[in-house]
Amino acid sequence: MMEVLASFCCYFQSPLRTIWLWISLVLVLQYSKTVLSDSNYLIGLGSYDITGPAADVNMMGYANTEQIASGIHFRLRARSFIVAEPQGKRVVFVNLDACMASQLVTIKVLERLKARYGDLYTEQNVAISGIHTHAGPGGYLQYVVYLVTSLGFVRQSFDVLVDGIEKSIIQAHENLRPGSIFVNKGELLDAGVNRSPSAYLNNPASERSKYKYDVDKEMTLLKFVDNQWGPVGTFNWFATHGTSMSRTNSLISGDNKGAAARFTEDWFEQNGIKSSYINDLGTDGIPRRVSNIIPNLHNNHHELLELAASFQSSPGRPATRTLSVARRVRGALRQADKPGFVSAFCQTNCGDVSPNVLGAFCLDTGLPCDFNHSTCGGKNELCYGRGPGYPDEFESTRIIGERQFRKAVDLFNKASEQLKGKVDYRHTYLDFSQLEVTVPKQGGGSEVVKTCPAAMGFAFAAGTTDGPGAFDFKQGDDKGNPFWRLVRNLLKTPDKKQVDCQHPKPILLDTGEMKQPYDWACLHTVWSTHTQCLHSGVPEACKCSYQKSTC
């Protein structure tokens, strides 16, 4: 049963896993067909560097002990978005260029926010999510399974995340201004494929018939518009793994989603988008008051300004071009006040969605991998997915990032449905080890079963085609083998109750019950989601952003 629950989790590349459920941050908003209206909210955006140690630190994601950072592909950032009612509630959403968030990081961030703002920002209304890059520094979580490959806790990785998240939220708080939010969505077909298609086919035909594709290909985008400055930011949800950069990469990178965010921010700055709210600005950014007597400016307006600047003032110094052109001062001040454009590409239900869209092939023969077990000659280590830029993983990262960027820009430019309504949020802790679930029985009828503490199966250790595991593990293995059972029993022998509960999955590591030297995983191993719902009466309007959490 836990194997089924774990299949929904975005991060299941390595055997280092905690699965939690934190449901929070519900924006109770309604679609409106009106494009131009008074602002509904205060909106604030912020962005801060969280790159961290770029050398001699194990990377988080693939659980590969040999993947040690040795430089930077591009820097990582924390991007924060605050939406508030002028006299009501507010929510904070932070998107990290990191594999996932960490409850330990969240706790420290909230402590700092409480010291600064009191009870304004709490665990109830602050959601922190990761883009799921597998090329960021590790060692910032707090359980054994996450710290094995990083050889323990890495203070530098932890500190830079806490500092960067706090500072990005401070920026967003200080940038709060009246504004509006618009929503749009559309399909992006060439940025993600199912990396376990044979497993998907095990779902009942009645279930599969509900969906157009075997992965979610919809992108949902929010556009933030400042009343004075016009568009100031955007974020979107789209499902694809941060695994364009391979398990042998040693450069710190935000992978395809981090690249897409940079592309969008650069695009906005380079295009100098003008908002319909500031149409009265001149070409140099100065507000114009057009005379009722002379409605049209002279074509030689700038020449006249230069001529006026050449006249001598008496008494005083000459009115030189530098000293007298007030537009330079006013223009510089306006630009200094303008908030920087912030774009985030958030992770959602990316479980088996791979950016390696060309499929999985054997390194030795170049032939497709075994369909059912993702092996080559019976071994999983040689089966790798190929990105669109194969064999150049940097090019694959760029291409998948650019595809998301182009779709986001299209949705951004066409976003016309304005969000309205109250701001609200929901937060809860759910114990996945104590859930009663009603499941159908063969031959008809149903039965009630109960979940149990988490455990990692033998198939889990095989990894995926994005990053195969080591040794002789195979995907889909429901038998296990005596040698690895012996190794497992040296750490913790699962009791009969746990074995029966996990059946038919054979237990490799009984992580939910392992306590030495301290908890290997959260006691009941539940995984964490932040759910942001745009309540329009359409179930598809809800998207989830994932983070790891703790007990």
N, C-alpha and C positions, 0 to 999 in steps of 0.2 A: 504494500500500500504506500509506504514512504517513497518507493521508487517512482510510483505514478505521480505523487506530489512533487517530487524533486524534478520531474521532467519539465515542470513549468518554469524552473529557475533559470535565469539568464546565465549565471556563472556556474558552470559545472564542467569546466575544462580539466581540472585537476582533482585529485582525491582530497584536497584541502577545502573543506566545505562547512559552512553553517547555514542552515535554512531557517529563516525567520519570517514572520508576518507582522508588519507595522502598517496599518491602513491609516493614512493621514492626508491632510491638505486637500479638502474637497472645496473647490471653487463652485459655490452654488450660484450658477449664472444661467441666464436664458438667452437664446438666440433672438436677435431683433433684426428685422429686415431693413432697418434704417441705417444709412451709412453716416450721415452727418447729424450729430446730436450733441447736446451738452455732455461734458465728461461725466462719467459715472464714478470714477475712482481716482485715488492718488496712486501713481505708479513710480517706482524707483528701480534703477538698474545699477549693478556694479560688477567689476571684474578685477581679479588680482592674481598674480603669479603664484603657482604652487609647484614649480618644477621639482624642487627637492634635490637630493644628492644624485649626481649624474655619473658617478664612478664607484666601483667596488661594492655595489648594492644589488642584491638579487631582485629581479623584476617580478611583479605580481600578476598572476594570471595563468601561465602555463604550468606552474609548479615544476619548473625545470631548474635544477640546482646549478646548471652550467650557464644559465642565462644571466650574466652579470653586466650591469650597466657600464658603458665605457665612453659615453658622450651623449650628445643631444641632437636629435633629428629636428624637433621644434619644441618650444617651451609649452608647459602645461598651465592651465588657468582654472580658477574657480569663478563661475559667473552666477550672480545672484539677481533674483527678480522679486520685488515686493509689490503686492497689490493690497490696497487698503481702502476702506470706506472713510470719508473725511471725519466722521464722528462715530465710526463703528469698528468692526473687526478687521484684521489684516492677516495675510499669509506671506510666508517667505519660501521660495523654492531656490535651492542652490544646485547647480549642475557642475560636477567635477570632471576634469580631465584625469580620471583615475579609474582603476578597475572597478571599485565599488566604494561606497561610503563605509564608515565604521562607527559603531555605537560609542566606542571609547572617544573617537574624535568628536562625535556629536555632543557627548556629555561635556567635554572641555569647552567646546564652542558655546554651548548654552550657559555654562558657568560665567564665561566672559561677557556674554550678552546681558546676563542678569546683573552683573556688576555695573554695566554701563547704562542699561535701559530699564532696570527693574523687571517687572513681569510683562513687559511689552512683547518679548519674544521668548517662547517656551517650547518644550517638546510637543505641545499641542498644535502649534502653528508654524513650526520650522521643519521643512523637509529637505533632506540632503541626499542627492543621488549621484551615481557615477556613470560615465559613458561606457565603461567596460573595456577600456583599452587594456591590452596585455603587455604594454610597453612602458609602464610607469614603475617607479621604485616601490618595493614592498616593505613589509615589516611594521605596518602601522595598525594592524588589528591586534586582538588580545587573546586569542585562543591558540592552542598548540598546533592544530591542523593548518592554520594560516601562517605560522611562523617557522615551520620545519625548514623550508627551502631558503628562507632568509636568515637562517641560523639565529633566530630570536628577534626580539623587538628592536626596531631601528628608530632611535629618537629623532634623527634628522627628518626622516620621512614623516613621522607623526607631527612634529612641530610645524613643518612648513604647511601641512594641510590645515591645522588648527588656525595658524596665523592668517593664511590666505583666505579661508572661509570667513573668519571674523572680519577681516578688512574689506572683503567684497560686500558683506552685508552692511557694514558701516557706510560704504560708498552708496549702496542702494538706498539706505535710510536717509542719508543726507541729500540724495537726489530726488526725493519724493516730491512730485508735482502733479497737478491735475492732468488727467489724460484718459484715453479710451483704449479698449482692447478689441481687436477683430480676430475672427477665426476663419480658417479655411482648411480644406483637406482634399487629398487626391492620391492616386496610385502612383507608386514608383516601382517599376517592374524589373529593373536590371541591377539592383544593388544588394540582393540577397536571395539565396537559394536554401532549400532544406538539405542539411548535410547528413541526415539520417532518414532518407526517404523510405527505406524498408521498414523502419520502426513506425513511421507515420501510417504506413499501409496496414499495420496491425489494429488501427482504430476501426471501429465498425463502419461499414459503408454508410449507414444512416448518419453517423457523426460527420464523416468526411463530406457528405453531400451538402452540408450546411455552408461550406466555404468554397470560394472560387479558386483558391490556390492552396498549396500545402504549407505555406507560411503567410504571415500577415504582411501585405505589401502596401498598406495605407499609411500615408504621412499626414499627421494633424499638426497644424501650425497656429501659433498665436502671434499677433502683431501688436506691438505697443506703440501708441501714438501720443506724444506730448502735445498739450494744447498750444504751446508756443512754438516748439521746435519741430513739430511733426514727428515722423517715425524715429524712435530712439532705440528700438531693439526688437528681437523676436526669439522665440524658441519653438522647437518642434519635437514631436515624438515619432520615431521610426525605428523599426526592429531590424538590426543587423549587427553581428558581432564585431567587436574591435580586434579582429584577428587578421587584418590585411598584412600587418607586420608579423613575421613568423616567430616561432619559438627559439630560433637561433639569433634573432636580432638583438643587438646590444646597445641601441641608441634610444634614449628617452623620447617617447612620441605619444601624441594624442590619437594616433592611428587615424582611420578614415573620418570619424566624427569630429575629432579635434581639428583635422585639416578642413573639413567642411565649415566649421565655425570660423576659422581664420579666413577662408575664401569669402564668406558672406560679409564679415566685417570689413575686409579690404575692398570688396565690391561696393559696399555702401559709401565708404569714405572716398573712393576714387570717382564714383559717379556723382557725388555731391547732390544727392537727392533733395529736392525742394518740396516742402510740405504745402498742401493747399491752405494750411493755417497761416502761412507767412508769405502769401503771394504779393504782399505790399512791399517786399524788400527789393531794393535795387540790385543790379548785378554785382555790386561790391558788398552786399549784405546790409546796407543802410536803409532803415525804414524811410519811405517816401510819402510826403503829403502832396498830392497832386492838386494844383490850383484849379478852381472852378472857372477862372477867367482864361487861363492858358492851360488847357487840359493835357497838351502833349509836350513832353520834354524835347528840347532841341536835339537834333542828331549829333551836334558837336558839343554836347554837354560836358564831356571830359576835357575838351580843349578849353572851354570857358573856365573850368576849375583851375587848370594849370595857369591860365592867364591871370586869374584873380590872385593866385598864390605868388605871382611874380611882383605884385605891387608892394611898394614900401609902406610900412606903417609908421606913423609919427605921433608921439615919440615911441621909441622901443627898437628892438632888433628887427632886421629884415624878416618878412614873413616867408621864409624859405619853404621849399617843397616839403621838407621833413617836418618843420615846425607847424605849418599852418594847415595842412590837409587833415581836417578833423575826422574825416572818414576813416583814416588809418587807425586813429585811436579808438573810435567807436566800434569799427569792425573788429579790431583785436580784442576789445573787451567782450563783444558779443560772442566771439568764437571761444574765448576763455570760459565763458559761462555755459556754453553748450555741452551737455553730457555726451560722452563718447558712445557710439553705437555698440550694443552688446548682442551677440548672437550665440545661441546655444543649441546644440544638436543632442537631444536627450535620448536615453536608451529606454526601450519598452520591452515587449514580450519577445526577446531575442533568442529564447531557448535553443533551438536547433537551426537558427538562421545564420548562414555563413556568407561573408562577403566574397568568398572564393568561388565565384559564379561559374567558372569553367568546368567545375566538377573535380572529383578525386582520382588521382592517377598514381601508379606505382613508380617509384624512383628508379628501380632497376630495369624495368621493361618498357615503361611509358604507356602501358595499357591501363584501362580503368581498373580500379580496385574491386575486390569482391563486393557484390551489391549488398549482401546480408550482414557481413561482418567487418567490412572496410579493412580487409587484409590483402597482402600480396604474398602468395605462396604460403598462406597460413600465418603470416606475421604482420602485426599492425604497424610496426615501426617504419615501414617503407611507404605507407599510404598517406599521401598529402593532397589537400585541396589546392587548386590553382586559381589565383586571382586573375583579373582581366589584363594585368600587365605582365603576366608570367613570362620569364622567370625573375623579373625585377619587382620585388615586393614594395619598393618605394613608389614605383609607377602604379602598382595596384592600389596602394593607399591613396595616391592622388586621384585616380580614376573613380574609385568608389566614393571618395570624399566629394569629388566634383559632381558626380551624379546626384548626390543628396543635396549639394549646394544649389544646383540648377533647378531642382524640383522645388526647393524651399523658396528661391527667388520668384519662381513662377507663382507659387501660392501666396507669397508675400505681396506681390504686385496686384494680385487679383482679390485679395482678402476684402470682403465688403460686408460681411455679417458681423454686426457689433454685439458684443456681450453686454448684458445688463443683469441686474439683480443683486441680491445680497452676497457678501463674501462670508463664507463659513468654512469649517474644517472638521474632520473627524479623525480621531486617533485612538487606536486600541492595540493591545497586545493579545495575540491569539496563540494558544498552546497547541501546536500541531501534533503533539504526542498523545493527546487525550481527546481526540475528535471521534465522534460516532458518525459513520458514513453509511448511507443506504445504497447498496449496489445491486444490480440485477443478477439473478441466478440463471444458470443454464437451464433451459427447459421452461422458463417462465417464473414469475414471482420475483421477490427480492429478499435481501437479508441485510441486517445491520452489522457492520464490522467496526472495529476500533483501531485507530492508529497507535503507534508505539514510538519509543525513542529512535532517533535516526541511526542509520548504519549505512556504510558504503559497500556497494556490491563489487564483485570481481570485475564485472564489465565496466564499472566506473573507472577503474585504474587503466583501462585501455585508452582513455582520452577520446579524442575525436579526430576527424580528418583535418581539422584546423591545427591540431597539435597532438599527435599520437603519443600515448604513454610508452613506458619502457617495459622490458622483459617480455613475457609471453602472454600477456592479457589480451583478451579479444572482446570487442563489442558484442553484446547479445549473449554473453556467457551466463548460463543459468545453472551451471554445474560446479564451478570452482575446481581447485585441485589440492591434493594433500599437502604439498610443500608449503603453499601460501597459507593454508589453514594452520600449519604448525607455527609459522612465523606470527600469524595473527594471535594465536593462543599465548604466545610469550608476552604479548601486550595486554590482552583481555579476551577471555573466552566467553562468548555470548551464552546466556542460559537458554533453556528450552523454550521458555515463553517468548524470548526475543527472536529466536530462530523461527518458531512457528509463525510469529506475527509478520516477519519479513519474507517468509516463503511466498512465491518460489524464488525470490532473489537470494542467492547465497551470500553470507556476510563475510566481507574481507576485513573491515575495521568497524568495530562496534562503537563508533565515535560518540554517540549520544550518551553512552554509559561509561566512558573512559575519563578518569579523574587524576591520573598521575602523569607528570608532577603537579598538574592542575588541569582544569577542564580542557579537553581536546576540542570541544565544540559547546555551543550553548546547550544547557541541560536537556531541553526538549527539542532542540534543533528545528526551529521554525524560521522561515525566511521573511524578509521584510519588503513591503511594497509601499510606495507612496501613490495613492490614487487621486488623480485630479479629474474631476468630472465636469463636463460642460453640460449642464442639465437642460437638454432640449427635447427630452422625450425619446431620444434615439440612443439605444444601448451602445452603439459604436462610438458615441461621443466620449466615452470614458477611456482614458489611457493610463497605463501604469508606468512609473519610473522606479527602478529597483535599487535597493541598497541593502547591504548586510547589516543586521542588527544583532542585539544580544539579549540575554535574559534580563 
